[in-house]
């Protein structure tokens, strides 16, 4: 659905449902400490995504995006590994005709663990990014991009322990990049 109550304000929303038959997952090989990719289960899920954008004059725009989803295995329990909710708030400001400033906040909600994982849910986090883009010409841009500016401890969930294991292979989850700064040159032809 798309709705625009004013020419400068747009709301978009969508809902979805999914079913996956023969979901490919890494399954413990019987009697071995190894895993093989196999068709292991059926997955069902549903979710929604919504976005609100507003143009505030010719040089300023803001955007708010929110999504929520729930995905389960037919055999029971959470599929895990993905956030149930996440949101982004971004502003695009054309400070000058050639300079664009884009601050962004990213919120990721708590992530459920996979069925059989004894650890508690992985907590959510809030991170901030900032991009400065200078247009050098019609076909060339130079950008300075800062990600995770507050150096938030960002982690993505690791897999549950395999059958017969008491601990997962990566106990404290998968750490993601801390604060980073990059310089990018982009050309178009």
Beta strands, then each sheet from edge to edge (+ up, - down):
strand 1: 2-6
strand 2: 9-28
strand 3: 35-55
strand 4: 60-73
strand 5: 85-96
strand 6: 99-108
strand 7: 125-135
strand 8: 140-147
strand 9: 155-156
strand 10: 174-175
strand 11: 180-187
sheet 1: 1+ 2- 3+ 4- 5+ 6- 7+ 8- 11+
sheet 2: 9+ 10-
end
